[in-house]
Every structure is written in structure tokens, then in C-alpha cells.
Amino acid sequence: MHATIHGERTLTELDFARLNKLPRLNLPPSLADLLDCAEVTSSRAVPGNIVTMCSRVEIVDAHTRRRQTLTICYPEEAKPAAGLISVLSPVGTGLLGLKVGDTARWQAPNGEACAAEVAAILFQPEATGDYTT
């Protein structure tokens, strides 16, 4: 039940700081790895094609080609049925820091290998001038 960190990931300084405040004992190993390896940039400098916290993204399942819209959120805001996916989930960790065109890979709770392409970022707080969300 984990995401696989592939390639370079970018986090904003604010996302990095907030995620590092989550209890380390509860962090999935893949998120801990992401925090250790990610490129960190200022919220004002992050490109609009990067998945940041609170971003709403459209993904395309690599196997079924099904499109889905998800918002990456903090654990207390998660409502999977409404498309609000916790950053602590395999999908959330798999998407965070990727750019449009990248493929997220993770393992479902049943052990199935999953993959989805980041097709579009429909909303990114930083792109709208919101550097505090």
C-alpha cells in the first residue's frame, strides 16, 4: 500500500514545511522519501504545471483510460467519495510534486499496481496567487 517515487518531484516551501510537521511515525515511507528527495522551491516560483497541495488534477488511468478529477488535501480534509484525496494515501503521495504529463505509480490496498498520467491541473493555489493555502 505505497506509492513509488519516480523521477524528480517539486514541492513548495510551504507544502514541504507543513508536511514535515505531520507526525513522522505516521508518514508512509513513500512520503518520507519524497520529503527527503524533493526539489523545494518558493510558492511564488513553482510552475503552474506542478501538482501542489490543494491542487485539483485530472488523471487518466494507464490501464482503463478512465479519467478522474482529484484534489490533493491534508488528512483531516480527505473525503475520497468527493474526490478529496489525502496526501498520506498512495494516490496522494504518488501525485504530489509531479508535473503534467508525468505518470504516478502506486500500489492499491489489495496489492494491485496502479498508474495514472497527470493529464491536467485544473486548479493550483499558487497559480491563482494564493501562497498561503
DSSP file with accessible surface (Angstrom, degrees, kcal/mol):
  #  RESIDUE AA STRUCTURE BP1 BP2  ACC     N-H-->O    O-->H-N    N-H-->O    O-->H-N    TCO  KAPPA ALPHA  PHI   PSI    X-CA   Y-CA   Z-CA
    1    1 A M              0   0  140      0, 0.0     2,-0.3     0, 0.0   107,-0.1   0.000 360.0 360.0 360.0  64.0    0.0    0.0    0.0
    2    2 A H        -     0   0   85    106,-0.1   105,-2.7    27,-0.1     2,-0.3  -0.968 360.0-118.3-146.0 159.0    2.6    2.6   -1.1
    3    3 A A  E     -A  106   0A   3     -2,-0.3     2,-0.5   103,-0.3   103,-0.3  -0.661  27.0-130.2 -91.8 154.7    3.4    5.0   -3.8
    4    4 A T  E     -A  105   0A  53    101,-2.3     2,-0.7    -2,-0.3   101,-0.5  -0.936  15.0-137.2-108.0 124.6    6.6    4.6   -5.8
    5    5 A I        +     0   0   47     -2,-0.5     2,-0.4    99,-0.1    89,-0.1  -0.746  29.7 176.6 -84.0 114.1    8.7    7.8   -6.2
    6    6 A H        -     0   0   89     -2,-0.7    97,-0.0    88,-0.2    99,-0.0  -0.981  44.6 -22.1-119.9 132.0    9.9    8.0   -9.7
    7    7 A G  S    S-     0   0   69     -2,-0.4     2,-0.2     2,-0.0    91,-0.0  -0.059 102.4 -22.7  70.9-170.5   11.9   10.9  -11.1
    8    8 A E        -     0   0  141     30,-0.1     2,-0.3    -3,-0.0    30,-0.1  -0.506  57.1-167.0 -80.1 140.0   12.2   14.4   -9.9
    9    9 A R        -     0   0    6     28,-0.2    30,-3.0    -2,-0.2     2,-0.4  -0.952   6.9-150.3-125.3 148.7    9.5   15.9   -7.7
   10   10 A T  E     -g   39   0B  17     87,-1.6     2,-0.3    -2,-0.3    30,-0.2  -0.975  13.5-179.1-122.8 130.6    9.0   19.5   -6.8
   11   11 A L  E     -g   40   0B   1     28,-2.9    30,-2.4    -2,-0.4     2,-0.1  -0.938  27.9-118.1-121.7 149.6    7.4   20.8   -3.6
   12   12 A T  E  >  -g   41   0B   0     -2,-0.3     4,-2.9    28,-0.2    30,-0.2  -0.480  29.2-114.2 -78.2 158.2    6.7   24.4   -2.5
   13   13 A E  H  > S+     0   0  113     28,-2.0     4,-2.6     1,-0.2     5,-0.2   0.906 118.0  50.0 -57.8 -40.7    8.5   25.6    0.7
   14   14 A L  H  > S+     0   0   44      2,-0.2     4,-2.8     1,-0.2     5,-0.2   0.938 112.0  45.6 -66.6 -46.6    5.1   25.9    2.4
   15   15 A D  H  > S+     0   0    0      2,-0.2     4,-2.8     1,-0.2     5,-0.3   0.932 113.7  50.9 -60.7 -43.9    3.9   22.4    1.4
   16   16 A F  H  X S+     0   0   63     -4,-2.9     4,-2.0     1,-0.2    -2,-0.2   0.935 112.6  45.8 -58.7 -46.8    7.3   21.0    2.5
   17   17 A A  H  X S+     0   0   43     -4,-2.6     4,-0.7    -5,-0.2    -2,-0.2   0.930 115.1  46.4 -65.0 -44.9    7.2   22.7    5.9
   18   18 A R  H >< S+     0   0   82     -4,-2.8     3,-0.7     1,-0.2     4,-0.5   0.902 112.9  48.9 -66.2 -41.9    3.5   21.7    6.5
   19   19 A L  H >< S+     0   0    0     -4,-2.8     3,-1.1     1,-0.2    -1,-0.2   0.864 106.9  56.4 -67.2 -33.4    4.2   18.1    5.5
   20   20 A N  H 3< S+     0   0   50     -4,-2.0    -1,-0.2    -5,-0.3    -2,-0.2   0.680  99.3  61.7 -70.7 -16.1    7.2   17.9    7.7
   21   21 A K  T << S+     0   0  172     -4,-0.7    -1,-0.2    -3,-0.7    -2,-0.2   0.616  81.4 100.1 -83.2 -14.7    5.0   18.9   10.7
   22   22 A L  S <  S-     0   0   32     -3,-1.1     2,-0.1    -4,-0.5     5,-0.1  -0.460  98.8 -85.7 -67.0 145.2    2.9   15.8   10.3
   23   23 A P    >   -     0   0   78      0, 0.0     3,-1.4     0, 0.0     4,-0.5  -0.331  35.7-145.2 -56.7 119.2    4.0   13.1   12.8
   24   24 A R  G >  S+     0   0  113      1,-0.3     3,-0.9     2,-0.2     8,-0.1   0.804  95.9  63.3 -58.4 -30.8    6.9   11.3   11.2
   25   25 A L  G 3  S+     0   0  172      1,-0.2    -1,-0.3     3,-0.0    -3,-0.0   0.800 105.7  45.8 -65.7 -26.2    5.8    8.0   12.7
   26   26 A N  G <  S+     0   0  117     -3,-1.4    -1,-0.2     2,-0.1    -2,-0.2   0.479  87.7 110.1 -94.7  -5.0    2.5    8.1   10.8
   27   27 A L  S <  S-     0   0   16     -3,-0.9    61,-0.1    -4,-0.5    -3,-0.0  -0.543  74.0-117.8 -74.8 134.9    4.1    9.0    7.4
   28   28 A P    >>  -     0   0   26      0, 0.0     4,-2.2     0, 0.0     3,-0.7  -0.424  28.2-116.3 -61.9 145.6    4.0    6.4    4.7
   29   29 A P  H 3> S+     0   0   95      0, 0.0     4,-2.6     0, 0.0     5,-0.2   0.863 114.9  57.8 -54.2 -35.3    7.6    5.5    3.7
   30   30 A S  H 3> S+     0   0    6      2,-0.2     4,-2.1     1,-0.2     5,-0.1   0.877 107.2  46.3 -66.6 -35.1    7.0    6.9    0.2
   31   31 A L  H <> S+     0   0    0     -3,-0.7     4,-2.7     2,-0.2    -1,-0.2   0.909 111.1  51.8 -73.0 -39.2    6.0   10.3    1.6
   32   32 A A  H  X S+     0   0   21     -4,-2.2     4,-1.8     1,-0.2    -2,-0.2   0.930 111.1  48.7 -60.0 -42.0    9.0   10.4    3.9
   33   33 A D  H  X S+     0   0   84     -4,-2.6     4,-1.7    -5,-0.2    -2,-0.2   0.908 109.7  52.0 -62.8 -42.5   11.2    9.5    0.8
   34   34 A L  H  X S+     0   0    1     -4,-2.1     4,-2.4     1,-0.2     3,-0.3   0.933 108.9  49.7 -60.7 -44.7    9.6   12.3   -1.2
   35   35 A L  H  < S+     0   0    7     -4,-2.7    -1,-0.2     1,-0.2    -2,-0.2   0.852 112.9  48.0 -63.8 -32.6   10.3   14.8    1.6
   36   36 A D  H  < S+     0   0  111     -4,-1.8    -1,-0.2    -5,-0.2    -2,-0.2   0.780 123.7  29.9 -75.1 -28.7   13.9   13.7    1.7
   37   37 A C  H  < S+     0   0  102     -4,-1.7   -28,-0.2    -3,-0.3    -2,-0.2   0.562  89.5 112.8-111.4 -13.0   14.4   13.8   -2.1
   38   38 A A     <  -     0   0   17     -4,-2.4     2,-0.4    -5,-0.2   -28,-0.2  -0.266  67.1-118.7 -69.3 150.6   12.2   16.6   -3.5
   39   39 A E  E     -g   10   0B  95    -30,-3.0   -28,-2.9    58,-0.1     2,-0.5  -0.737  32.8-148.9 -79.1 131.7   13.3   19.8   -5.0
   40   40 A V  E     +g   11   0B  57     -2,-0.4     2,-0.3   -30,-0.2   -28,-0.2  -0.921  22.3 169.7-111.3 131.3   11.9   22.6   -2.9
   41   41 A T  E     -g   12   0B  28    -30,-2.4   -28,-2.0    -2,-0.5     5,-0.1  -0.880  39.5 -86.3-133.9 165.1   11.0   25.9   -4.4
   42   42 A S    >>  -     0   0   39     -2,-0.3     4,-1.1   -30,-0.2     3,-0.8  -0.363  35.9-119.3 -71.4 153.2    9.2   29.1   -3.3
   43   43 A S  T 34 S+     0   0   14      1,-0.2     3,-0.4     2,-0.2    -1,-0.1   0.855 115.3  53.7 -60.5 -33.9    5.4   29.1   -3.7
   44   44 A R  T 34 S+     0   0  186      1,-0.2    -1,-0.2    87,-0.1    -2,-0.0   0.746 111.8  44.7 -73.4 -21.5    5.8   32.2   -6.0
   45   45 A A  T <4 S+     0   0   60     -3,-0.8    -1,-0.2     2,-0.1    -2,-0.2   0.555  81.3 115.5-100.6  -8.0    8.3   30.4   -8.2
   46   46 A V  S  < S-     0   0   14     -4,-1.1     6,-0.0    -3,-0.4   -34,-0.0  -0.394  71.5-115.3 -67.9 131.1    6.5   27.0   -8.6
   47   47 A P    >   -     0   0   65      0, 0.0     3,-1.4     0, 0.0    80,-0.1  -0.349  18.4-120.9 -63.1 150.4    5.5   26.3  -12.2
   48   48 A G  T 3  S+     0   0   47      1,-0.3    79,-0.1    78,-0.1    73,-0.1   0.547 107.9  66.0 -69.9  -7.6    1.7   26.1  -12.8
   49   49 A N  T 3  S+     0   0   66      2,-0.1    51,-1.7    51,-0.1     2,-0.4   0.236  81.3  98.3-100.1  15.9    2.1   22.6  -14.2
   50   50 A I  B <  S-H   99   0C   9     -3,-1.4     2,-0.7    49,-0.2    49,-0.2  -0.852  76.6-122.6-105.3 136.9    3.2   21.1  -10.9
   51   51 A V        +     0   0    0     47,-3.1    46,-2.7    -2,-0.4     2,-0.2  -0.677  41.7 172.5 -77.9 112.4    0.8   19.2   -8.5
   52   52 A T    >   -     0   0    1     -2,-0.7     3,-1.9    44,-0.2    20,-0.3  -0.638  44.9 -66.2-110.8 173.5    1.0   21.0   -5.2
   53   53 A M  T 3  S+     0   0    0      1,-0.3    20,-0.2    -2,-0.2    -1,-0.1  -0.364 124.3  19.9 -59.6 140.6   -1.1   20.6   -2.1
   54   54 A C  T 3  S+     0   0   21     18,-2.8    -1,-0.3     1,-0.3     2,-0.2   0.505  91.7 142.4  73.0   8.5   -4.8   21.6   -2.7
   55   55 A S    <   -     0   0    0     -3,-1.9    17,-2.1    17,-0.2     2,-0.6  -0.551  46.8-140.9 -75.4 143.6   -4.3   21.2   -6.4
   56   56 A R  E     -CB  71 123A 104     67,-2.4    66,-2.2    15,-0.2    67,-1.7  -0.945  29.8-176.8-104.4 121.0   -7.2   19.7   -8.4
   57   57 A V  E     -CB  70 121A   0     13,-3.4    13,-2.6    -2,-0.6     2,-0.5  -0.886  26.9-138.3-123.1 150.6   -5.9   17.4  -11.1
   58   58 A E  E     -CB  69 120A  46     62,-2.9    61,-2.2    -2,-0.3    62,-1.6  -0.940  28.3-173.4-104.4 125.3   -7.3   15.3  -13.9
   59   59 A I  E     -CB  68 118A   6      9,-3.0     9,-2.2    -2,-0.5     2,-0.5  -0.860  17.2-147.1-117.8 155.6   -5.7   11.9  -14.2
   60   60 A V  E     -CB  67 117A   4     57,-2.0    57,-2.5    -2,-0.3     7,-0.2  -0.986  25.2-122.7-123.5 119.2   -6.1    9.2  -16.8
   61   61 A D  E  >  - B   0 116A  39      5,-2.6     4,-1.7    -2,-0.5    55,-0.3  -0.382  15.3-141.0 -60.8 129.7   -5.8    5.6  -15.6
   62   62 A A  T  4 S+     0   0   44     53,-2.8    -1,-0.2     1,-0.2    54,-0.1   0.777  96.7  35.6 -66.1 -26.4   -3.0    3.9  -17.5
   63   63 A H  T  4 S+     0   0  128     52,-0.5    -1,-0.2     3,-0.1    53,-0.1   0.884 130.4  25.4 -95.9 -45.0   -4.9    0.6  -17.8
   64   64 A T  T  4 S-     0   0   92      2,-0.1    -2,-0.2     0, 0.0     3,-0.1   0.597  89.0-134.7 -97.0 -14.6   -8.5    1.6  -18.2
   65   65 A R     <  +     0   0  145     -4,-1.7     2,-0.2     1,-0.2    -3,-0.1   0.595  50.7 155.7  66.8  12.9   -8.0    5.1  -19.7
   66   66 A R        -     0   0  154     -6,-0.1    -5,-2.6     1,-0.0     2,-0.3  -0.522  37.4-136.7 -70.9 134.7  -10.7    6.3  -17.2
   67   67 A R  E     +C   60   0A 143     -2,-0.2     2,-0.3    -7,-0.2    -7,-0.2  -0.718  26.4 176.0 -93.7 143.9  -10.5   10.0  -16.4
   68   68 A Q  E     -C   59   0A  72     -9,-2.2    -9,-3.0    -2,-0.3     2,-0.5  -0.996  24.0-140.2-147.3 144.6  -10.9   11.2  -12.8
   69   69 A T  E     +C   58   0A  65     -2,-0.3     2,-0.3   -11,-0.2   -11,-0.2  -0.934  28.5 173.8-109.3 126.6  -10.6   14.5  -11.1
   70   70 A L  E     -C   57   0A   4    -13,-2.6   -13,-3.4    -2,-0.5     2,-0.5  -0.960  23.7-147.4-130.9 149.6   -8.9   14.5   -7.7
   71   71 A T  E     -Cd  56  84A  28     12,-3.1    14,-2.9    -2,-0.3     2,-0.5  -0.980  19.5-135.6-116.5 128.2   -7.9   17.2   -5.2
   72   72 A I  E     + d   0  85A   0    -17,-2.1   -18,-2.8    -2,-0.5     2,-0.3  -0.733  39.8 163.8 -83.8 122.1   -4.8   16.5   -3.1
   73   73 A C  E     - d   0  86A   4     12,-2.7    14,-2.4    -2,-0.5    15,-0.2  -0.799  41.5 -85.6-134.6 174.0   -5.5   17.5    0.5
   74   74 A Y    >>  -     0   0   17     -2,-0.3     3,-2.0    12,-0.2     4,-0.6  -0.447  51.2-102.7 -78.1 155.8   -4.3   17.1    4.1
   75   75 A P  G >4 S+     0   0   41      0, 0.0     3,-1.3     0, 0.0    11,-0.1   0.852 118.9  55.4 -51.6 -41.3   -5.5   14.1    6.0
   76   76 A E  G 34 S+     0   0  146      1,-0.3    10,-0.0     3,-0.0    -2,-0.0   0.694 109.0  48.8 -69.6 -15.8   -8.2   15.9    8.0
   77   77 A E  G <4 S+     0   0   89     -3,-2.0    -1,-0.3     8,-0.0     7,-0.1   0.474  82.5 127.5 -98.6  -3.5   -9.8   17.2    4.8
   78   78 A A    <<  +     0   0   32     -3,-1.3     7,-0.2    -4,-0.6    -6,-0.1  -0.305  21.0 161.4 -65.9 132.1  -10.0   13.9    3.0
   79   79 A K  B > > -E   84   0A 133      5,-1.7     5,-2.0     1,-0.1     3,-1.9  -0.669  13.9-173.8-143.9  81.1  -13.3   12.8    1.5
   80   80 A P  G > 5S+     0   0   95      0, 0.0     3,-1.9     0, 0.0     5,-0.1   0.848  82.3  58.1 -51.8 -38.6  -12.4   10.2   -1.1
   81   81 A A  G 3 5S+     0   0  113      1,-0.3     4,-0.1     2,-0.1     0, 0.0   0.797 109.2  46.8 -63.9 -24.7  -16.0    9.8   -2.3
   82   82 A A  G < 5S-     0   0   73     -3,-1.9    -1,-0.3     2,-0.2     3,-0.1   0.321 124.6-103.4 -96.7   5.8  -15.9   13.6   -3.1
   83   83 A G  T < 5S+     0   0   14     -3,-1.9   -12,-3.1    -4,-0.3     2,-0.9   0.561  79.2 134.9  85.3   7.6  -12.5   13.3   -4.8
   84   84 A L  E   < -dE  71  79A  50     -5,-2.0    -5,-1.7   -14,-0.2     2,-0.5  -0.814  37.4-168.6 -93.0 106.3  -10.6   14.8   -1.9
   85   85 A I  E     -d   72   0A  22    -14,-2.9   -12,-2.7    -2,-0.9     2,-0.0  -0.845  18.7-123.0-106.7 124.8   -7.6   12.5   -1.6
   86   86 A S  E >   -d   73   0A  17     -2,-0.5     3,-1.6   -14,-0.2     6,-0.5  -0.335  12.7-132.0 -63.8 141.6   -5.3   12.6    1.4
   87   87 A V  T 3  S+     0   0    0    -14,-2.4    -1,-0.1     1,-0.3   -13,-0.1   0.734 108.3  63.4 -64.0 -19.8   -1.6   13.2    0.7
   88   88 A L  T 3  S+     0   0   49    -15,-0.2    -1,-0.3     4,-0.1   -57,-0.1   0.628  86.0  92.0 -80.5 -12.1   -1.0   10.3    3.0
   89   89 A S  S <> S-     0   0   31     -3,-1.6     4,-2.8     1,-0.1     5,-0.3  -0.421  91.5-112.4 -77.1 157.5   -2.8    7.9    0.7
   90   90 A P  H  > S+     0   0   24      0, 0.0     4,-2.1     0, 0.0     5,-0.1   0.905 119.3  47.6 -55.9 -40.0   -0.8    6.0   -2.0
   91   91 A V  H  > S+     0   0   29      2,-0.2     4,-1.8     1,-0.2     5,-0.2   0.939 112.0  49.2 -66.8 -46.4   -2.6    8.1   -4.7
   92   92 A G  H  > S+     0   0    0     -6,-0.5     4,-2.2     1,-0.2     3,-0.3   0.941 115.0  43.0 -60.0 -48.3   -2.0   11.4   -3.0
   93   93 A T  H  < S+     0   0    1     -4,-2.8    -1,-0.2    -7,-0.3    -2,-0.2   0.895 111.6  56.6 -63.5 -38.7    1.7   10.7   -2.4
   94   94 A G  H  < S+     0   0    0     -4,-2.1    -1,-0.2    -5,-0.3    11,-0.2   0.829 114.1  38.2 -62.9 -31.8    2.0    9.3   -5.9
   95   95 A L  H >< S+     0   0    0     -4,-1.8     3,-2.1    -3,-0.3   -44,-0.3   0.812  88.0 105.8 -89.9 -33.7    0.7   12.6   -7.5
   96   96 A L  T 3< S+     0   0    0     -4,-2.2   -44,-0.2     1,-0.3     3,-0.1  -0.228  90.9   9.2 -58.5 129.2    2.3   15.2   -5.3
   97   97 A G  T 3  S+     0   0    1    -46,-2.7   -87,-1.6     1,-0.3    -1,-0.3   0.334  97.0 124.6  87.7  -6.9    5.1   17.1   -6.9
   98   98 A L    <   -     0   0    4     -3,-2.1   -47,-3.1   -89,-0.2    -1,-0.3  -0.358  52.2-134.0 -78.2 165.9    4.6   15.6  -10.4
   99   99 A K  B >   -H   50   0C  94    -49,-0.2     3,-2.5    -3,-0.1    19,-0.3  -0.780  38.3 -73.6-116.0 163.4    4.1   17.8  -13.5
  100  100 A V  T 3  S+     0   0   56    -51,-1.7    19,-0.2    -2,-0.3     3,-0.1  -0.291 122.3  28.9 -54.0 132.4    1.5   17.5  -16.2
  101  101 A G  T 3  S+     0   0   40     17,-3.1    -1,-0.3     1,-0.4    18,-0.1   0.131  94.1 117.7  99.4 -19.3    2.4   14.6  -18.5
  102  102 A D    <   -     0   0   38     -3,-2.5    16,-2.8    16,-0.1     2,-0.5  -0.404  62.2-126.3 -75.8 160.1    4.1   12.6  -15.7
  103  103 A T  E     - F   0 117A  49     14,-0.2     2,-0.3    -3,-0.1    14,-0.3  -0.934  14.0-149.4-112.2 125.0    2.9    9.2  -14.6
  104  104 A A  E     - F   0 116A   1     12,-3.2    12,-2.1    -2,-0.5     2,-0.4  -0.715  14.4-165.8 -86.5 141.7    2.1    8.5  -10.9
  105  105 A R  E     +AF   4 115A 112   -101,-0.5  -101,-2.3    -2,-0.3     2,-0.3  -0.994  17.6 149.9-130.8 136.7    2.6    4.9   -9.8
  106  106 A W  E     -AF   3 114A  28      8,-2.1     8,-3.3    -2,-0.4     2,-0.5  -0.960  41.7-110.9-155.4 169.0    1.3    3.4   -6.6
  107  107 A Q  E     - F   0 113A  63   -105,-2.7     6,-0.2    -2,-0.3     5,-0.1  -0.934  31.0-133.3-110.6 126.7    0.1    0.1   -5.1
  108  108 A A    >   -     0   0   15      4,-3.1     3,-2.7    -2,-0.5  -106,-0.1  -0.312  32.0-101.1 -70.5 161.4   -3.6   -0.3   -4.1
  109  109 A P  T 3  S+     0   0  106      0, 0.0    -1,-0.1     0, 0.0    -2,-0.0   0.820 124.7  57.2 -54.5 -29.2   -4.5   -1.7   -0.8
  110  110 A N  T 3  S-     0   0  120      2,-0.1    -2,-0.0     1,-0.1    -3,-0.0   0.409 123.8-104.8 -83.2   2.8   -5.2   -5.0   -2.5
  111  111 A G  S <  S+     0   0   36     -3,-2.7     2,-0.1     1,-0.3    -1,-0.1   0.331  72.6 144.9  93.9  -7.0   -1.6   -5.1   -3.8
  112  112 A E        -     0   0  110     -5,-0.1    -4,-3.1     1,-0.1     2,-0.4  -0.420  52.2-122.5 -68.7 135.3   -2.6   -4.2   -7.4
  113  113 A A  E     - F   0 107A  76     -6,-0.2     2,-0.3    -2,-0.1    -6,-0.2  -0.672  35.3-170.5 -77.7 128.5    0.0   -2.0   -9.2
  114  114 A C  E     + F   0 106A  19     -8,-3.3    -8,-2.1    -2,-0.4     2,-0.3  -0.888  11.4 178.9-121.9 152.9   -1.7    1.2  -10.4
  115  115 A A  E     + F   0 105A   5     -2,-0.3   -53,-2.8   -10,-0.2   -52,-0.5  -0.988   1.6 176.1-151.8 145.2   -0.6    4.0  -12.7
  116  116 A A  E     -BF  61 104A   1    -12,-2.1   -12,-3.2    -2,-0.3     2,-0.3  -0.985  25.3-127.5-151.0 140.8   -2.2    7.2  -14.0
  117  117 A E  E     -BF  60 103A  70    -57,-2.5   -57,-2.0    -2,-0.3     2,-1.1  -0.679  24.9-121.7 -86.4 139.7   -1.0   10.1  -16.1
  118  118 A V  E     +B   59   0A   0    -16,-2.8   -17,-3.1    -2,-0.3   -59,-0.2  -0.740  37.5 175.8 -77.7 102.7   -1.4   13.7  -14.8
  119  119 A A  E     -     0   0A  27    -61,-2.2     2,-0.3    -2,-1.1   -60,-0.2   0.845  57.9 -13.4 -81.6 -36.5   -3.5   14.9  -17.8
  120  120 A A  E     -B   58   0A  27    -62,-1.6   -62,-2.9    -3,-0.2     2,-0.7  -0.986  51.1-128.8-161.8 153.3   -4.2   18.4  -16.5
  121  121 A I  E     -B   57   0A  35     -2,-0.3   -64,-0.2   -64,-0.2     3,-0.2  -0.960  23.4-178.1-106.7 112.8   -4.0   20.7  -13.5
  122  122 A L  E    S+     0   0A  83    -66,-2.2     2,-0.3    -2,-0.7   -65,-0.2   0.735  71.9   9.1 -83.7 -25.7   -7.5   22.2  -13.2
  123  123 A F  E     +B   56   0A  71    -67,-1.7   -67,-2.4    -3,-0.1    -1,-0.3  -0.938  57.2 175.9-156.3 132.3   -6.6   24.3  -10.2
  124  124 A Q    >>  -     0   0    5     -2,-0.3     4,-0.9   -69,-0.2     3,-0.7  -0.977  26.3-142.6-134.8 121.3   -3.3   25.1   -8.4
  125  125 A P  G >4>S+     0   0    1      0, 0.0     5,-2.3     0, 0.0     3,-1.2   0.899 100.6  53.0 -51.6 -44.9   -3.5   27.6   -5.5
  126  126 A E  G >45S+     0   0    9      1,-0.3     3,-1.5     3,-0.2   -78,-0.1   0.846 101.5  59.7 -62.6 -33.5   -0.1   29.2   -6.3
  127  127 A A  G <45S+     0   0   71     -3,-0.7    -1,-0.3     1,-0.3   -79,-0.1   0.750 105.6  49.7 -67.7 -21.2   -1.2   29.8  -10.0
  128  128 A T  G <<5S-     0   0   90     -3,-1.2    -1,-0.3    -4,-0.9    -2,-0.2   0.359 126.3-100.1 -96.4   3.9   -4.1   31.9   -8.7
  129  129 A G  T < 5S+     0   0   40     -3,-1.5     2,-0.9     1,-0.2    -3,-0.2   0.534  80.9 135.5  89.8   7.4   -1.8   34.0   -6.4
  130  130 A D      < +     0   0   47     -5,-2.3    -1,-0.2    -6,-0.2    -2,-0.2  -0.801  16.5 161.7 -91.0 104.1   -2.7   32.0   -3.2
  131  131 A Y        +     0   0   68     -2,-0.9    -1,-0.1     1,-0.1   -88,-0.1   0.237  66.6  57.5-105.8  11.5    0.6   31.4   -1.5
  132  132 A T              0   0  107     -7,-0.1    -1,-0.1   -89,-0.1    -2,-0.1   0.468 360.0 360.0-120.6  -5.9   -0.9   30.6    2.0
  133  133 A T              0   0   55     -3,-0.1   -80,-0.1   -80,-0.1    -7,-0.1  -0.506 360.0 360.0 -76.5 360.0   -3.3   27.6    1.3
